[in-house]
Amino acid sequence: MAASLLGLVSTWADDTSIEGQVRFFEARIRPVLVEHCYECHSAEAGKAKGGLVVDTREGLLKGGEGGAAVVPGDLTRSRLLIAVKHLETDLEMPPKNPKLPAGVIADFENWIKHGAPDPRVGQVVGHHPSSIDLEQGRQFWSCQPPVIVPPPPVHDAAWARRPLDLYVRGKLEEAGMVPSADASPAIWLRRLHFDLVGLPPSPEGTAAFVAGWERSAVISAAALEAHLAATVDRLLASPQFGERWGRHWLDVARFAESNGRESNLTFPHAWRYRDYVIDAFNADLPYDRFLQEQIAGDLLPAADDAERARQLIATGFLAMGAKGLNEMSKAQFTADLVDEQVDTVTRAVLASSVACARCHDHKSDPYRMEDYYALVGIFRSTRTYYGTWIDSESNHGGELLRLPNLPGEVIPNKSLRSQEVANLKADLATLNREEEEQNAMVKRAMEEGRDISEDSFKLMQNAIRIYWSRGGIEGRLQTVDEEGRALPLCMGVTDVEPDKVQDAVLMERGDIGHPGQKVPRGVPAVFTGQGKVAPTMPARQSGRLELACWLGSRENPLTARVMVNRIWRQLFGIGLVRTVDNFGTTGELPSHPGLLDALAVQFMENGWSVKAVVREIVLSRTYRQSAGYRAQAYEQDPDNRLLWRMRSRRLDAEAIRDAMLAVSGNLDVSRRRGSLVAELDGQSVSLIGFNEKIPADLDGSRHRSVYLPVLRDQLPDALQTFDFAEPSLVTGDRDVTNNSLQALYLLNGRFVRGQAEGFASRLSRGVSSTEDRIRLAFRLCFTREPDAAEMRLARQYLETGMQTEVWTAFCQALLATAEFRIVE
């Protein structure tokens, strides 16, 4: 339980935006209030007991006869928390019922601790009539189709190298500003390498590039542009591109290899989706097709078994979310699973919080409850395979999808001997027989009127033993065929049986116990009308394919904008729309709306090519600017929203770690086969610490960081320390912090020390003089030569102690510098 509570705190801390806080309330707090409190403490209850109403924020803050129910930030004075924890015998909520689960109470503690954010200001919960004006919503900028508006006329059009530069230059000139000078060749190359492949350039590559820059610049401007384009194209064609840019999408897809939450069980086959994403970016799979495969790959035709396997693996996107595996109610579990899928799809693709309409019409965006349940029907008509089995930590078995057998494929799950399979089947038959016999005995006793209450506890214990034991056996048998050969498996989804496809029922206040009318499956109404044709949902299929095709069509005003904004954010450190996961009314307006739309239209017209958008941006003069400080420009535009310079950015966790491996000479650039998680015994993350083969920091690999295990609530130190994306949330914009834990990690971390030793060893090979070693160290770490003062100080330090130890300390000092982890 301690680990799960820490995970909840981490999840909260990594999403402190207003939108994130509201989402936490809507997903984890309001449903509990509705289910357990509204019957006695809401406007609908008539005279609220004790004078307390909890269906408005004001009601909670005011409280009832005993005082405030919630005091933001104060756990001891919040009587609601006292009540749900049963700390006072005359104040237990819900009354005459068992205490709420520990995870739910932990949610309330975290909610109150962080200020009890509650969007229900001045409103009593109710659904009808809706106050949403769809026509007004359709006029909002992000709901309008993107169109190309010519860039404004500029005085110095010759400065531009790509069309996007004219939009930027126009904004600058309008403000009376000018762009910054170009970055030096070495700085531009280092920036480009980290942005495109997440690794530093080699000293040899840097020297060749700078020489080529100087030669080309003498010939003509066109020759220089060709030299830069050739460098960009080489990096775009590198397999490291997919590892870098695939990781960006994995943030959005909330990729993880365990469930997290109260029952943190492993997802041993999640790595297949990770590799699918990397391969998709390397192949420049058109983004519209990329979405179709992830949302409805199982429904797409396949030319052969390899394509069929890839498309099934792609649907792991929908299976990857955290789940309430300890939830007792199957209906509630299904409702929450579908809610998470609706939320992920709409946030990832549309940057819209449609799932906030689960309990009520959206308070700020044009989404109604009917819109939410129209999407729910699509995903309720879908079966999700996630691969956990029933045991003491899980009430829900998820099974897995069987993949076609392909030559040379990686199958990490272990085979069993035929006798082991037979034994497991015999054990399963025995358990089933025991259950049948016990049920028959209980039934006879009831029919004969015999009292067996004294045996009830023993009977319950036996039933639980059978239930948990059977789950483990079924889980193992699922991974092998009849002969015990390990099967290729993956997480993912398929449609339910055709006769089970149906529209969802609108749940009043989001409560599964209060079903209302059926809502036809479809897409949010704000995107239909005005001549736009809504996709038609088939009677005997879920509608996921129709949804996926609509998401990637030009009928949708958001998809292209959201993706090019995500790309821009990764290259500039901030999006044209700063709130990259929120294009709604509570998000920010674009700084350059004409540029955003031009890129979105170009994205679609160029076949939804991500590489083409990246190429266009990095070859621009805007991207080529230096990051130098200019006092007057800073005073006028301190946030650099007009793009008068390049933004200095701290490298993310993966790039920092990979750069250390690269400069030390320890980096293994090959793909790791499978995942460490797939090689673990058992499914409980809490038991990993007892496995002596696994390093405590989960960081014993020399492969790139994208292949490290991503266990919810138990990330590798190298990732956790430097603001890795919370893997339970759609994250297009990671936090960037600077804190003492990072400094301590750089000073004392076992991984950092190991790379410093490798770095020192590398410098000693084939380099004789101290000065040459120092120069090589600076070229490797910073893509530059040391200046005179740095050379003098380095030489003085290196003469102070034993050669091996002092060189290792020197190398570790370079790895710990701010310059090493900053790209300009």
N, C-alpha and C positions, 0 to 999 in steps of 0.2 A: 504493500500500500504506500510506503514511503516513496518508492520510485514513481508511482503514478501521480502522487501529489506534486512531486518535483516537476514532473512532466507538464502538469496543468499550469504551474507557475511559469514554466518556460514558454508554453504556448501563449499565455497571456502577454508575457513580457515582449515577445517577438511580434506582436500585432497591437501596438498602442495607438494606432490611428483611430479617429472617431468612428469610421466605418467598421473597423475591426472590433471595437468595444461594443458597438451596437449589435453586431452580429453575434458576439458572445452572449449578450443578454437574450437575443431572440432565440438562439439555439439551445442555451443551457439553463436560463433562468425563467423566462416567461412560461415555457411549457410546464414547468414544475408548479408555478403559481396557478396556472389554469387548472391543472389536474387535481391539485390537492387543496387549494385555498379559495377558489372563486365561489364554490358552492355556499360558503358561509361569509365570505369577506369581499363582496363585489357589489356593484350597483345592481346587478341582476338578482342578487340575493334578497332584495328588499331592504329590510333593516339589518345592517351588517352587525354581526356579533361583536360585542366589546367596542363598538364604534370604529372598528378597523376595516378599511377597504384597501385592497392591494392591486386593484386593476388600474390605478394611475400612479404616477411617480409621486404626486403630491400626497396621495393617501398613505403611501409607505413612509414618507418623510414625517408626516404629521402623526401617524400612528393612531392608536385607540386610547382606551381609558388608562392604560399603563404607560403611555408615552410613545416616543418615536419607535416605529418598527425597524427602521433602517437609519443609521447614522453613518453617512459615507466616510470611509476610512477608519472607522472605529468598531472593532469586532466586539468589544466588551459591552458597549452601550446599545448595540443593535438587537432589539428584543426578538426580531424575527429569527436571528441566528440562535439565540438562546432557546427559542421554541423548537426549532427543528432539531437541535442537538439534545433535547429533553434534559436540560440542565435544571429545570425547576418542575416539580411534580404537578403544579397547577397551571403550567404553561407548556404543554406538549402539543406540538403540531406535526403532522395531522393528528387530531385527537382520536383516542381509542384505536390507533393503528401503530404498527411497528415504526421505529425510527427510519427516516429516509436513508438510502444507501450512503456509505462514506464518501463516494465519489461525488454525489450530488451535494452533500454538505460542503465538501471542499470547493465545489464550484461557487457556492454562495459566499464562502469565506473570501475567495479570490475576487469575486465581484464587489463585495463591500470594501475590501482592502484597497481596491483600485478606484474608489470613488462612486461605486454603485451607478454606473452610467445606465440611463433608462430613457428611451426616446418617447415614452408615453406622456409627454408634457401636456397637461390640461385636457386630456382626452380619456374617455371611458372606452374600454375595449368594445368594439362592435364591428360588424362587417357591412351590413347594408343600412342605408344606401351608400354607395361609394362616392367619395369626394374627388376622385381622380378624373381629370379632364384629359381624355385621350387625345383630342385634337390639339390641345395645348402641348401635351407631351410629345406629339409628333413633330412639333415645331422646334423642339430643343435641338441644339446644334448637333449632338452626337446621333440623333435619330433621323437626321437629314442625310440623304445619300451624298457621298463625297463627290465633288466635281472639281475639275482643274480650273483654277482662277489664275490668269497670267500673273507672273511676278511683277511687282511695281517697277517703274523705270528707275534706274540708278545712275549716278554721275560717273561711277568707275566700274563699268560693266566688264572691263578687261581683267579685273581682279578675279572674277568667277572662273572656276574650272568645270563645274557641273551646274545644271539648272537650279539645283537647290540653293546654291550660293547666292543667286539673285534674290531669293526670298529673304535670306539672312541679311544680305547687304542692304536691301531696301528698308528693313526694320531699323538697322543701325543708322542709316542716313536720316531716316525720319526722326530719330532721336538725337541727331547731331553728333553721332559717334562713328568711329572707324574700327575695322577689325585689327587684331594684333598681327605682328609679323609672323612669318612662317617659322615653325620649329626647325631646329637643326636636323640634318639627315639622320644622325644617330638616335636622337630623341624620337623622331617620327617612326623610325623602324622599331624601336623598343615598344612604343605605344601600339603599333600595328600588330606586332607579334603577340603581345599579351591579349589584345582584343580579339584577334582571330584564332589563335591556337592556344593561348594561355601559358605560353612558355617564353623565356627570354631568347633573343637571337644569340647565336654563337659569335665569339670574337672574330672568327674567320669570315662568317657571313656578314657581319657588320662592316668589316674592312672592305669587302668586295662591293657591298651596296653603296657605301659612301663614295668609293672611287667611281662607281658607275654614275652616281648622282652628279658628281663634279664633272665628269666627261660629258654627260648628257646636257647639263646646263650650259656648257660652252657651245654645244652644237645648236640647240634651239629649245624653245619651250615645249614643242611637240615631242622632241626626243626625251626630255625629262619626264613628261607625262607617260610616255610609253615605258620608260624604265620603272616608274612607280607602279603602273598597271601590271607589268610582268611580275613584280614582287607580290602584289596583292593576289593575282591569279594563282601563283605558286602556293601561297598559304591557303587559299580557298580550296585548292585541290588536295591539300594535305589531310591524311586521316585524323590528325590532331584537331582539325576544324570541328568535326562532328563531336569529339569529346568535349570541346569547349562549349560549343553552342547547344549541344544536346543537354548539357548540364543546366543551361539557362531554362530550357523547357521543363526539365525535371523539377525545377523549383516551382514552376507554374502548375505542374501536374501533381504536386504534393507527393512525389515519389518517396517511398519508404519500404524497408524490408521487414518491418514489424508493425503490429497493429497499434501499439501505444495505448493510452488511456488506462483504465483499471486492469484490464487483461491484456498485458503486453506480450503477445505471442508472435513468433516469427512468420514471415512470408518467404519461405525458402526459394520460391520461383519468381520473385519480383524482378530479379536481375535480367530476365529475358526482356522485360519491357524497357529497362535501361538500355540494353544493347540495341533494341529496335529503334529507340529514339536517336541514338548515336549514328546508326546506319542511315536513318532517314535524313538527317542533316548532312551527312557526307554525300549521299546520293542526290541531295537537293530535291527531295520529294516535294512536289508542289504542295503548298500549305493547305489548299482546299482538300486535296486528296489525303494529306496527313491527318486532317480532322476527321474525314470520313472513315478512315481505317481505325482510328482510336475510338470513335463513337459507335461505329456500325460495321467493323471489319468482318464480323461473322456473317453479315448479310450481303457482302459483296461477292461477285463471282471471282473465281481464282483459276488461273491458267494451269497451275500444277500444285503439287503438294507443298513446295517451298513457299509459294505465294500464299497458299491457304494457311500455313503455319504462321507466316509473318503477320497476316491480318488478324488471326486469332490472338496472337501475342499483343498486338496493338490495342486491343480492347481492355488490356490490363489497366489502361487509363481510368476506366470506370470502377475497377475493383480495388484500387490502391488505397482508398481512404481508411481512416481510423473508424472503428466500429465498436458499438457497445456490446461486446461479446458476453458480458455478464448480465445483460438484460434478460429478465425472466419471461417477459411477454414477447412472443414471436411477432405479433402484430405491431407492437411498438418498435421492435428491432427493425422490421421491414420498413416502417415509416421513416425511421431515422436514417437507414441506409440509403433509401431513395432521396431523402432530403439532402444528404451529403453529395449525391451524384448530381442533383439539380444545381446545387450551389457551385460545385466545381466546374461544371460545363459552362454555366452562365458567367461566372467570374473569370474563368480562364480565357474564354473565347470572346465574350461580349463586354467584359469588365463591368458587369452589372450584377446587382445583388437581388436577383429575382426570388431567392429563397427567403428573403425577409418578409415575403408575402405569405408565409406558411400559416400564420395565426391571424393576420389582418391585412388589409390593403397596405401597400408600401406607403410610408409616411412622407417620402420626398420624391420618389421616382414613379413613373406611370405604370406600375405593375399592380394588378389586382390579385386577390386570392384565386380567382378563376384562371388567371395566367399561370400561377404556380401549380395548381392542380391539373391544368392541361398538360404541363410537362411531367408531373408526377405519374399520370396515366401511362406515358411512354416508358418510364423506367420501372413502374410496377409490372409492366408487361415484359420485363427483362429479368433473367435469372443471372445472379452474380456468383462467380466462382473465385474464392479467395484462399482456400487451402488450409484453414485451421480445422482441428477436430475437437469434439466434445471431450472435456475433462474437467478437473476441479476448478480451472480458471476460465472455462468457456462453456456457454450454454448453446453455442451455435457452431455446427460443422459447415464448412464452406465448400468442400470438394474442390476439384481442379479440372481444367479442360485438357482432354487428351489431344496431343499434337500428332500429326503424321510422322512416321519414321523416316528420317532423312539421313543420308550417309555423312559420317563425320560429326554429327551433332553432339553437343555437350549434354550429358544427362547426369547431374550431380547426385540425385537420390540413389541410394544403394540397392543393388539387387539382393534377392533372398534365395537361399537354396530351396529346392522344391519341397523338401521336408519341412522347412520353416513355414512355407506357405500352408502346407497341410495342417501343421500344428496350430497356426493362427486361425484357420477356418474351423478347426475342431473346437478351439477355445471359444470362438464366436458362437458356434452352435450350442455349446454348453451354456453360455450366458443367456442365449435366447430361450433355451429350454428351462433354465432356472426362473427366468422372468415369467414365462407362461405358467409354470407350476405355481409360483407364488400368487400370480393374479387369479388363477383358478381357485386356490385355497381361500383367498380373501372373498372371492365371489360366493363360494359355497357357504362360508361362515355368515355372510350377510343374508343369504337365502334361508339359512337355518336359524337365524336370529341369535347366533352365538356371539358373545362379547370377546373381542380379541384386542381390546384397548391396551391391555398390559403388554402385548407384543408389538404395538404400533411402532415404537422407537426402533426395535430390532428390524422390523419389516422395512422401515424407511431407510435404515442404514444399508440394508441388503440391496434395496432398489437403487440407491445412489451408487453403490459399488458396481452393480451391473451396468448402470448408465455410463459411468466414467470409463470402466474397463472396455466396454464395447466401442466407445468412441476412439480410443487409442488404437485398437485392433483394426477398425475400419479405416482409420487414417493411414496405417501402414500398408494395408492391402490395396488401397487406392493407388499406391505409387508403383505397383508391379503388375505384370500380367499373370496368367494362370501358372506359368512355369517359374515365376519369380524374377523374370527379367525386368530391370528398371524401365519405366515408361517415360517418354518425354512429356512433360506437363507444363501448364502455364496458368496464370491467373487471367481472368477475362470475363466476358459475358456472352450469353446467347439469348434468343427470344424464348419465352415460355411456350408451351404447346399452343397451337393456333386457337383451340377452343377456350383457352384461358386468357387470351388477350382481351382487355377491357379498359374502358375509361375509368378514371379514378373518381372517388366520391370526395366532395369538398368537406373537410372536417372543420366544423365550427370552432373557432378559437384554436385551431390546430390540434384539437383533442380527438384522439382516435375513438373515444367513447361517445362522440357527438357527431355522427355522420349526417351530411346534408344531401343536396342534390348531386347527381353525376355531372361531371364537366367533360366535354369532348376533348380528346387529345389534340394538341396543337401547339402553336408558338404564341408568345405574348401578343395581345391585340394591338399594342402600340406600333408593331412592325407590319401590320396589315392595314387594309383600307387605302384610300388615295391611289387606287389603281394597282396596288400591290396584291399579288395572289398568294394566299396562305397555302402551305403545303397540305395536300390531302393525305389523311392518315388511313392506311389500309386496314381492313376489317380483321385480318388474320395475322398481321405482323405488328410489332410494337410501335412502329413509326420512328425508330431510331435512325434508320437510313434516310428517311425523308427529313428528319431534323438535321442530320449531318449535312445533307446536300443543301438545305436552306442556309445553314450557318456559313457554308463556303460559297454562297452565290452572291451575285451583285445586287440581289434584292435585299441583302442584309447590309445596313449602313455601318455596322460597328466592326465586323470581323477584321477587315483589312486595316482599318484605322488602328485598332487595338494592337495588332501584330507589328505594324511598322513602328508604332510608338514603343513597343517592347524592345525592338531592335535598336531604335535610337537611344533608349535608356542605357542599354549595355555598352554602347559606343561613346556616349557623352556623360554617363554618370547620372543623368536626370532626363526624364522624358519630355517631349514637347508638351504632353499632358503630364504634369508632375505626378498626379495620382494614377499610376499606370494600371492599377486594378479597379479603378472606379471612374467610369465615364458618365456617371449620373450627376444629378443636381448638387450633391454634396461633394463632388470631386472638383478639381480645378479646371479652368478653361485652358485651351491650348495657347501656348505663347506665340506660335506661328501657325494659325489655322490654315492658311493657304498652302503652306509647305506640307503640313500633315496630310491634307487632302490630295495634294499632288503626288506625294509618295504612295498613298493608299491606292489611287487610281493606277499609277504606274505599276505597283505591285500586282494588281489584278491583271492588267494588260500584258505584263511580262510572264504570265503563266504562274503567278503566285510563287515566284522563285525567291527564297530567302537570301540565297547567295547574291542574287542580282541587286537586292536592296542594300545588303552589306557593302557590296562593291561600289555602288553609287555613292554611298555616304563616305566611305574611307578615302575615296579618291577626290573628295571635295576639298575646296580651299578652306572651308569652315573647319573641317576635321584637321587640316594641316596647321592650324594656328598654334602658336606657342602658348604655354600656360603662364607666361610672365605676368607679374602684377603691374597694373597701371592705376595710379592713385585716382586720377580724375574719372576714369571709366568705372572704377570700383565705387566711387562715391555716388555716381549716377545710377549704376545698376549692380549693387553688391551681390545679388544672387545669380548674376550672369545669365539672366533669362533671355537677353538679346544676343547671346553667343558672341560677345566681343573678344573672347579668348577661349582656349581649351581649358577644361576643368581638370585640375590635379585630382587624381583618384587613388585611394588606397586599393591595392589588389584584394580580391576576395580570398577566402580561406583556401580554396583549391589552388589558386595561382601562387599564393605564398608558399604552400607546401611543395607544389610541383617545381617551382623555381629553385627551392633549396635542393631538391633531388637532382635537378638539372645541373646546377653549378658544382655540386659535389661529385658529379659523375656517377651517381647511383641510380639514376632514373631508368626504369625499364619501360620503354615506350610501347611494348606489345600489349594487347588486350588481355586482361585477366580472364581466364576461363571460369565462367560461373561467378560465384560469390562466396565469401567466407560464411555468410549466413546459411547458404545451401549445404554447407559441410558440417553444421552443428548437429548434435544429437538432441532430440526433444524439440519442443516448440516454445518453451518459456524463456523469455529474455532474462528474467531474474536469475537464472541458473548459469548464465554465461561466465560470471565471475568465478565459478568453481571449475572451469575448464582450463587446465594448466597450459594447453597448447595455444591459447589465445592471449595476446598481450593485453595488459590492463587498459592501455589507451586505444586498443583496436587499430593500431597504426603501424603494424609490422610489415606492411607491404612496400615494395619499391615501385609498384605500378602507379599510374596517375591517380589522383585523388577521386576522380569520378567513379573509380572502382572500389573505393572503401565502403565498408558496410554502413548503411543508413538505417540504424535502429532508432525508432522513436524513443525519446527519453534517455538514450544511451549512445550518443554520437561519439566518434573518435575525437580525442582532445584537440587535434589540429584543426578540425572543422568547427567544433563547438566554441573554441576560444575566439575565433575571428568571424563571428556573426553568420554562420551557416543558416540557410533558410529553415524556418520551422517546418518540418516535413508533414505536418498535419494541415497546413494552410496553403491556399493558392498565393504564391509570392512572386511578384514580378519586380519587386524593388526591395532588396535586402537592406537591413539596417547596417550602418557603419559606425562602430564605436571605437573609442581609444581609452583603454582602461588598464589598471594595474595587473589584472590577471594575464593580459597579453604580454606585458613586460616580464612577468615572472615565468611565463611559458618559454619565452625566448631565452631567458637566462638559465632556466633549470630543466627545460623539457628534454626528455630522453631522446626524442626524435631529432630535435634541433642539435643536440650534442653529437649525435651520430652523424648528421650531415656535415657538421663542422669538421669532424675527424676525417670524413671522406674528402671534403674540400681541401684540407691541408695535405692529405696524401696526394691528391691530384696535382696540386701546385708543385710538389717535390719531384714529380716524374718528368724528366726531360727538360727541366728549367734549372739552370745552375745558379745564377746570381740572385741575391735577395731582391734587387731592384726589379728584375724581370718577373719574379714571382709576385711582387706587389702589384706590378702593372697588370699581370694576367688576372689577379684576383679582382681588381677594379673593373676590368673589361667584362669578366664573367658576371659580376654582381650588378654593375651600374651602366654597362655599355659605354664606358668613357675611360679616359686616362686619369690617374691621380694628379692633383696639382702639386706644386712644389712643397707646400706646407704639409699636405697629407703624406707625401713620400717621406719627408723628414721625420714626422711623428711616428709613422709606421716603422721606419728603420730603428728609431730609438727604442720603441717598445719591443721589437723582435730581438734586441740584444740583451734583454733583461733576464732571461731564464733559459731552461732546458729547451732545446730546439723543438721537439715534438709538441710539448705542452704549450709553449708560447705560440707556435703557429696555429694550433687548434683554437686557442683562445682568441687570437687575432681573427681567424676565419669566422668564429661564432659572433664576434663583435660586428663584423660586416653583415652577416645574416640578420642581426638584430637591429640594424639601422633603419630609420624611417625611409631613407632613400631606397633601400632594397624593396620595400613593400609599397612604394608610391610610384605610379606611372604618371608622367606629365604629358 
